[in-house]
């Protein structure tokens, strides 16, 4: 499982950051898109992601910086001759939004759109090998977090037990690995389930929409490896802005992650007032370093501040590590 960020700014883009969008690359091939702010398809062109391999789109809420890019992306997929149906998940008004755009712009797609509500996504069958869970958040519009957990986990063969039982390596091992029943030449009957090690923990990534109450995610984070959450402001700026926008500070998210004993926290959706560093010429102290310092004061796990086109792999042991850009990505970034 891999995360690739397509936009990490809030509200409006900056010179270095597009608005919200993140891709979840799946181990079995294909990918999921969470949020699709304006310009998302331009970021996709700077990656190796293909609109033909897109399995589903999840919209956390209907503020423009999270969904204005969706009609254009759907249109581009059609112009690229996509024919496979596409599932789009989001709050109930999402279908009306898409139908309205399609009707008023004469957008006709060569593939079907299956637009479903968040409840249907959670109650449905696994999607491309992941189970989807949904948590309602607190924001000016209905906003949600999506949890993506592996639906099936491989089990390794207990080779030590096989050798102890006098079963030499060979085709029987492969069949037992598949869970089959095997009859040995000496007449013994072995059950595959008896020779498989206990499965590892299923990996789980939670990607949250805008939210001013991170504690709402406490239950969802109990079995999670990664939380991707907005950290729009520092506490000092949030105090000046006031509660009206209903966003979180870096401290609020960090404290929630610490209380949940979450191993990996990725902050994103930064206010455009924060510069990447002091060389950008913004107000003194209003850099991403301030957000990082505030979060680190309350959270001791693996903390990452996302940047556009950053890519991270969640290993099977639950470690989130950066992925070096592949050749095509480097060429686009040069």
One Martini backbone bead per residue (centre of mass of N, CA, C, O) as a GRO file, in nm:
protein
  334
    1UNK     BB    1   0.097   0.036   0.023
    2UNK     BB    2   0.035   0.371  -0.113
    3UNK     BB    3   0.119   0.715  -0.093
    4UNK     BB    4   0.003   1.001  -0.301
    5UNK     BB    5   0.046   1.340  -0.337
    6UNK     BB    6  -0.166   1.598  -0.512
    7UNK     BB    7  -0.247   1.777  -0.248
    8UNK     BB    8  -0.164   2.028   0.042
    9UNK     BB    9  -0.368   2.251   0.029
   10UNK     BB   10  -0.581   2.513   0.142
   11UNK     BB   11  -0.840   2.636  -0.066
   12UNK     BB   12  -0.560   2.724  -0.213
   13UNK     BB   13  -0.315   2.750  -0.415
   14UNK     BB   14   0.028   2.733  -0.475
   15UNK     BB   15   0.335   2.718  -0.612
   16UNK     BB   16   0.374   2.411  -0.456
   17UNK     BB   17   0.050   2.374  -0.402
   18UNK     BB   18  -0.217   2.192  -0.413
   19UNK     BB   19  -0.510   2.078  -0.373
   20UNK     BB   20  -0.688   1.823  -0.272
   21UNK     BB   21  -0.508   1.501  -0.288
   22UNK     BB   22  -0.504   1.130  -0.279
   23UNK     BB   23  -0.321   0.838  -0.336
   24UNK     BB   24  -0.398   0.478  -0.336
   25UNK     BB   25  -0.188   0.226  -0.362
   26UNK     BB   26  -0.218  -0.107  -0.468
   27UNK     BB   27  -0.090  -0.421  -0.455
   28UNK     BB   28  -0.291  -0.542  -0.693
   29UNK     BB   29  -0.348  -0.287  -0.825
   30UNK     BB   30  -0.414   0.010  -0.860
   31UNK     BB   31  -0.635   0.292  -0.748
   32UNK     BB   32  -0.713   0.550  -0.514
   33UNK     BB   33  -0.921   0.845  -0.464
   34UNK     BB   34  -0.882   1.127  -0.238
   35UNK     BB   35  -0.993   1.363  -0.359
   36UNK     BB   36  -1.060   1.655  -0.612
   37UNK     BB   37  -0.914   1.906  -0.679
   38UNK     BB   38  -0.817   2.148  -0.850
   39UNK     BB   39  -0.561   1.999  -1.057
   40UNK     BB   40  -0.525   1.691  -1.018
   41UNK     BB   41  -0.471   1.596  -1.314
   42UNK     BB   42  -0.198   1.742  -1.332
   43UNK     BB   43  -0.056   1.575  -1.115
   44UNK     BB   44  -0.095   1.298  -1.246
   45UNK     BB   45   0.098   1.370  -1.491
   46UNK     BB   46   0.349   1.353  -1.263
   47UNK     BB   47   0.291   1.049  -1.282
   48UNK     BB   48   0.209   0.685  -1.305
   49UNK     BB   49  -0.080   0.732  -1.313
   50UNK     BB   50  -0.394   0.582  -1.417
   51UNK     BB   51  -0.724   0.617  -1.528
   52UNK     BB   52  -0.760   0.306  -1.586
   53UNK     BB   53  -0.666   0.220  -1.274
   54UNK     BB   54  -0.904   0.346  -1.148
   55UNK     BB   55  -1.134   0.230  -0.896
   56UNK     BB   56  -1.186   0.494  -0.702
   57UNK     BB   57  -1.378   0.764  -0.551
   58UNK     BB   58  -1.322   0.984  -0.262
   59UNK     BB   59  -1.531   1.210  -0.088
   60UNK     BB   60  -1.534   1.393   0.202
   61UNK     BB   61  -1.632   1.677   0.073
   62UNK     BB   62  -1.797   1.980  -0.087
   63UNK     BB   63  -1.563   2.142  -0.106
   64UNK     BB   64  -1.386   2.271  -0.366
   65UNK     BB   65  -1.087   2.172  -0.271
   66UNK     BB   66  -1.221   1.853  -0.301
   67UNK     BB   67  -1.413   1.865  -0.605
   68UNK     BB   68  -1.358   2.052  -0.868
   69UNK     BB   69  -1.183   1.818  -1.031
   70UNK     BB   70  -1.380   1.582  -1.107
   71UNK     BB   71  -1.510   1.641  -1.383
   72UNK     BB   72  -1.241   1.660  -1.539
   73UNK     BB   73  -1.139   1.375  -1.477
   74UNK     BB   74  -1.375   1.221  -1.605
   75UNK     BB   75  -1.339   1.339  -1.887
   76UNK     BB   76  -1.046   1.242  -1.935
   77UNK     BB   77  -1.108   0.942  -1.913
   78UNK     BB   78  -1.291   0.939  -2.162
   79UNK     BB   79  -1.075   1.057  -2.367
   80UNK     BB   80  -0.895   0.786  -2.286
   81UNK     BB   81  -1.101   0.535  -2.320
   82UNK     BB   82  -1.269   0.465  -2.097
   83UNK     BB   83  -1.496   0.171  -1.989
   84UNK     BB   84  -1.484   0.133  -1.700
   85UNK     BB   85  -1.638   0.143  -1.430
   86UNK     BB   86  -1.705   0.399  -1.171
   87UNK     BB   87  -1.655   0.466  -0.837
   88UNK     BB   88  -1.840   0.708  -0.633
   89UNK     BB   89  -1.775   0.860  -0.316
   90UNK     BB   90  -2.016   1.031  -0.094
   91UNK     BB   91  -2.206   1.258  -0.024
   92UNK     BB   92  -2.527   1.289  -0.132
   93UNK     BB   93  -2.478   1.558  -0.323
   94UNK     BB   94  -2.279   1.445  -0.539
   95UNK     BB   95  -2.469   1.348  -0.762
   96UNK     BB   96  -2.599   1.623  -0.823
   97UNK     BB   97  -2.341   1.765  -0.901
   98UNK     BB   98  -2.263   1.584  -1.143
   99UNK     BB   99  -2.530   1.602  -1.301
  100UNK     BB  100  -2.520   1.908  -1.337
  101UNK     BB  101  -2.258   1.927  -1.497
  102UNK     BB  102  -2.334   1.730  -1.725
  103UNK     BB  103  -2.590   1.884  -1.823
  104UNK     BB  104  -2.454   2.185  -1.861
  105UNK     BB  105  -2.190   2.048  -2.046
  106UNK     BB  106  -2.236   1.791  -2.217
  107UNK     BB  107  -2.144   1.531  -2.052
  108UNK     BB  108  -2.018   1.228  -2.206
  109UNK     BB  109  -1.966   0.902  -2.104
  110UNK     BB  110  -1.804   0.577  -2.184
  111UNK     BB  111  -1.892   0.534  -1.879
  112UNK     BB  112  -1.982   0.433  -1.569
  113UNK     BB  113  -2.139   0.583  -1.283
  114UNK     BB  114  -2.109   0.493  -0.933
  115UNK     BB  115  -2.300   0.662  -0.706
  116UNK     BB  116  -2.226   0.658  -0.357
  117UNK     BB  117  -2.265   0.639  -0.037
  118UNK     BB  118  -2.101   0.601   0.257
  119UNK     BB  119  -2.274   0.363   0.363
  120UNK     BB  120  -2.242   0.175   0.117
  121UNK     BB  121  -1.935   0.146   0.131
  122UNK     BB  122  -1.922   0.016   0.417
  123UNK     BB  123  -2.138  -0.229   0.347
  124UNK     BB  124  -1.973  -0.339   0.138
  125UNK     BB  125  -1.764  -0.486  -0.042
  126UNK     BB  126  -1.470  -0.526  -0.118
  127UNK     BB  127  -1.227  -0.292  -0.261
  128UNK     BB  128  -0.962  -0.393  -0.412
  129UNK     BB  129  -0.880  -0.541  -0.119
  130UNK     BB  130  -1.061  -0.339   0.059
  131UNK     BB  131  -1.180  -0.210   0.350
  132UNK     BB  132  -1.446   0.016   0.430
  133UNK     BB  133  -1.450   0.302   0.640
  134UNK     BB  134  -1.660   0.535   0.839
  135UNK     BB  135  -1.626   0.884   0.960
  136UNK     BB  136  -1.768   1.130   1.125
  137UNK     BB  137  -1.729   1.473   1.125
  138UNK     BB  138  -1.623   1.825   1.191
  139UNK     BB  139  -1.800   2.062   0.989
  140UNK     BB  140  -1.966   2.277   0.776
  141UNK     BB  141  -1.974   2.014   0.630
  142UNK     BB  142  -2.015   1.712   0.555
  143UNK     BB  143  -1.763   1.493   0.696
  144UNK     BB  144  -1.503   1.243   0.618
  145UNK     BB  145  -1.358   0.931   0.697
  146UNK     BB  146  -1.130   0.691   0.554
  147UNK     BB  147  -1.093   0.343   0.576
  148UNK     BB  148  -0.810   0.123   0.478
  149UNK     BB  149  -0.827  -0.232   0.471
  150UNK     BB  150  -0.721  -0.527   0.453
  151UNK     BB  151  -0.902  -0.815   0.354
  152UNK     BB  152  -0.629  -0.978   0.307
  153UNK     BB  153  -0.386  -1.211   0.451
  154UNK     BB  154  -0.108  -1.355   0.435
  155UNK     BB  155   0.026  -1.693   0.481
  156UNK     BB  156   0.275  -1.866   0.615
  157UNK     BB  157   0.477  -2.125   0.604
  158UNK     BB  158   0.557  -2.395   0.830
  159UNK     BB  159   0.859  -2.529   0.783
  160UNK     BB  160   0.946  -2.642   1.055
  161UNK     BB  161   0.708  -2.837   1.092
  162UNK     BB  162   0.745  -3.000   0.836
  163UNK     BB  163   1.024  -3.108   0.907
  164UNK     BB  164   0.943  -3.235   1.179
  165UNK     BB  165   0.722  -3.423   1.009
  166UNK     BB  166   0.869  -3.524   0.741
  167UNK     BB  167   0.836  -3.293   0.508
  168UNK     BB  168   0.945  -3.249   0.214
  169UNK     BB  169   1.029  -3.063  -0.022
  170UNK     BB  170   0.759  -2.962  -0.250
  171UNK     BB  171   0.449  -2.972  -0.385
  172UNK     BB  172   0.307  -2.994  -0.106
  173UNK     BB  173   0.377  -2.714  -0.003
  174UNK     BB  174   0.213  -2.551  -0.209
  175UNK     BB  175  -0.064  -2.672  -0.129
  176UNK     BB  176  -0.058  -2.590   0.169
  177UNK     BB  177  -0.034  -2.284   0.116
  178UNK     BB  178  -0.339  -2.300  -0.016
  179UNK     BB  179  -0.503  -2.504   0.195
  180UNK     BB  180  -0.476  -2.788   0.129
  181UNK     BB  181  -0.515  -3.129   0.090
  182UNK     BB  182  -0.270  -3.386   0.178
  183UNK     BB  183  -0.134  -3.689   0.043
  184UNK     BB  184   0.096  -3.902   0.134
  185UNK     BB  185   0.278  -4.180   0.056
  186UNK     BB  186   0.227  -4.288   0.371
  187UNK     BB  187  -0.095  -4.175   0.416
  188UNK     BB  188  -0.090  -3.905   0.513
  189UNK     BB  189  -0.302  -3.632   0.629
  190UNK     BB  190  -0.295  -3.291   0.533
  191UNK     BB  191  -0.361  -2.968   0.657
  192UNK     BB  192  -0.307  -2.654   0.567
  193UNK     BB  193  -0.396  -2.500   0.831
  194UNK     BB  194  -0.166  -2.653   1.011
  195UNK     BB  195   0.082  -2.493   0.818
  196UNK     BB  196   0.002  -2.202   0.913
  197UNK     BB  197   0.065  -1.908   1.003
  198UNK     BB  198  -0.004  -1.645   1.157
  199UNK     BB  199  -0.134  -1.366   1.079
  200UNK     BB  200  -0.093  -1.065   1.012
  201UNK     BB  201  -0.159  -0.749   1.031
  202UNK     BB  202  -0.373  -0.544   0.901
  203UNK     BB  203  -0.359  -0.285   0.707
  204UNK     BB  204  -0.416   0.077   0.792
  205UNK     BB  205  -0.576   0.365   0.640
  206UNK     BB  206  -0.641   0.708   0.730
  207UNK     BB  207  -0.856   0.951   0.561
  208UNK     BB  208  -0.921   1.285   0.622
  209UNK     BB  209  -1.115   1.535   0.648
  210UNK     BB  210  -1.241   1.797   0.752
  211UNK     BB  211  -1.156   1.888   1.109
  212UNK     BB  212  -1.217   1.997   1.464
  213UNK     BB  213  -1.231   1.672   1.586
  214UNK     BB  214  -1.013   1.423   1.626
  215UNK     BB  215  -1.155   1.239   1.848
  216UNK     BB  216  -1.358   1.100   1.644
  217UNK     BB  217  -1.108   0.882   1.566
  218UNK     BB  218  -1.041   0.685   1.795
  219UNK     BB  219  -1.168   0.415   1.697
  220UNK     BB  220  -1.039   0.406   1.409
  221UNK     BB  221  -0.730   0.404   1.531
  222UNK     BB  222  -0.690   0.133   1.686
  223UNK     BB  223  -0.602  -0.028   1.389
  224UNK     BB  224  -0.401   0.177   1.286
  225UNK     BB  225  -0.106   0.306   1.103
  226UNK     BB  226  -0.248   0.560   0.952
  227UNK     BB  227  -0.273   0.923   0.948
  228UNK     BB  228  -0.457   1.156   0.748
  229UNK     BB  229  -0.439   1.509   0.836
  230UNK     BB  230  -0.528   1.806   0.907
  231UNK     BB  231  -0.305   2.119   0.943
  232UNK     BB  232  -0.385   2.430   0.896
  233UNK     BB  233  -0.278   2.514   1.189
  234UNK     BB  234  -0.180   2.675   1.445
  235UNK     BB  235  -0.271   2.780   1.744
  236UNK     BB  236  -0.217   3.084   1.701
  237UNK     BB  237  -0.383   3.112   1.438
  238UNK     BB  238  -0.649   2.990   1.535
  239UNK     BB  239  -0.704   3.212   1.747
  240UNK     BB  240  -0.740   3.435   1.525
  241UNK     BB  241  -0.954   3.299   1.338
  242UNK     BB  242  -1.118   3.088   1.472
  243UNK     BB  243  -1.394   2.848   1.464
  244UNK     BB  244  -1.548   2.880   1.190
  245UNK     BB  245  -1.384   2.684   0.980
  246UNK     BB  246  -1.326   2.407   1.112
  247UNK     BB  247  -1.025   2.341   1.215
  248UNK     BB  248  -0.701   2.216   1.267
  249UNK     BB  249  -0.434   2.172   1.458
  250UNK     BB  250  -0.139   2.025   1.512
  251UNK     BB  251  -0.187   1.960   1.808
  252UNK     BB  252  -0.461   1.815   1.794
  253UNK     BB  253  -0.362   1.579   1.618
  254UNK     BB  254  -0.120   1.485   1.787
  255UNK     BB  255  -0.278   1.410   2.042
  256UNK     BB  256  -0.456   1.197   1.914
  257UNK     BB  257  -0.225   1.011   1.815
  258UNK     BB  258  -0.098   0.963   2.093
  259UNK     BB  259  -0.350   0.836   2.234
  260UNK     BB  260  -0.359   0.601   2.001
  261UNK     BB  261  -0.072   0.497   1.930
  262UNK     BB  262   0.029   0.602   1.660
  263UNK     BB  263   0.288   0.540   1.432
  264UNK     BB  264   0.152   0.727   1.190
  265UNK     BB  265   0.181   1.078   1.077
  266UNK     BB  266   0.001   1.285   0.835
  267UNK     BB  267   0.031   1.607   0.728
  268UNK     BB  268  -0.212   1.845   0.588
  269UNK     BB  269  -0.370   2.113   0.471
  270UNK     BB  270  -0.228   2.394   0.434
  271UNK     BB  271  -0.205   2.700   0.480
  272UNK     BB  272  -0.095   2.950   0.260
  273UNK     BB  273   0.061   3.117   0.488
  274UNK     BB  274   0.256   2.879   0.471
  275UNK     BB  275   0.576   2.836   0.420
  276UNK     BB  276   0.825   2.626   0.344
  277UNK     BB  277   1.025   2.874   0.397
  278UNK     BB  278   1.207   3.164   0.451
  279UNK     BB  279   1.271   3.206   0.132
  280UNK     BB  280   0.963   3.288   0.042
  281UNK     BB  281   0.884   3.576   0.195
  282UNK     BB  282   0.731   3.553   0.443
  283UNK     BB  283   0.636   3.563   0.738
  284UNK     BB  284   0.774   3.531   1.023
  285UNK     BB  285   0.724   3.185   1.122
  286UNK     BB  286   0.541   3.110   0.854
  287UNK     BB  287   0.608   2.787   0.860
  288UNK     BB  288   0.626   2.447   0.857
  289UNK     BB  289   0.800   2.432   1.113
  290UNK     BB  290   0.575   2.516   1.310
  291UNK     BB  291   0.400   2.265   1.268
  292UNK     BB  292   0.613   2.055   1.341
  293UNK     BB  293   0.684   2.150   1.626
  294UNK     BB  294   0.401   2.125   1.745
  295UNK     BB  295   0.365   1.821   1.695
  296UNK     BB  296   0.632   1.715   1.837
  297UNK     BB  297   0.539   1.810   2.130
  298UNK     BB  298   0.291   1.560   2.117
  299UNK     BB  299   0.454   1.361   1.911
  300UNK     BB  300   0.664   1.047   1.883
  301UNK     BB  301   0.626   0.953   1.614
  302UNK     BB  302   0.583   0.923   1.276
  303UNK     BB  303   0.645   1.231   1.121
  304UNK     BB  304   0.463   1.394   0.847
  305UNK     BB  305   0.495   1.636   0.584
  306UNK     BB  306   0.329   1.698   0.318
  307UNK     BB  307   0.394   1.686  -0.033
  308UNK     BB  308   0.390   1.724  -0.346
  309UNK     BB  309   0.451   1.396  -0.471
  310UNK     BB  310   0.463   1.241  -0.234
  311UNK     BB  311   0.588   0.908  -0.132
  312UNK     BB  312   0.446   0.622   0.050
  313UNK     BB  313   0.525   0.319   0.225
  314UNK     BB  314   0.343   0.045   0.363
  315UNK     BB  315   0.455  -0.187   0.533
  316UNK     BB  316   0.395  -0.500   0.677
  317UNK     BB  317   0.505  -0.371   0.967
  318UNK     BB  318   0.395  -0.052   0.966
  319UNK     BB  319   0.595   0.109   0.793
  320UNK     BB  320   0.665   0.445   0.694
  321UNK     BB  321   0.807   0.516   0.371
  322UNK     BB  322   0.987   0.650   0.145
  323UNK     BB  323   0.969   0.701  -0.211
  324UNK     BB  324   1.142   0.689  -0.476
  325UNK     BB  325   1.139   0.819  -0.763
  326UNK     BB  326   1.071   0.746  -1.059
  327UNK     BB  327   1.167   0.826  -1.365
  328UNK     BB  328   0.903   0.967  -1.453
  329UNK     BB  329   0.881   1.151  -1.207
  330UNK     BB  330   1.154   1.298  -1.236
  331UNK     BB  331   1.099   1.421  -1.513
  332UNK     BB  332   0.855   1.596  -1.418
  333UNK     BB  333   1.021   1.749  -1.179
  334UNK     BB  334   1.262   1.892  -1.351
   0.00000   0.00000   0.00000
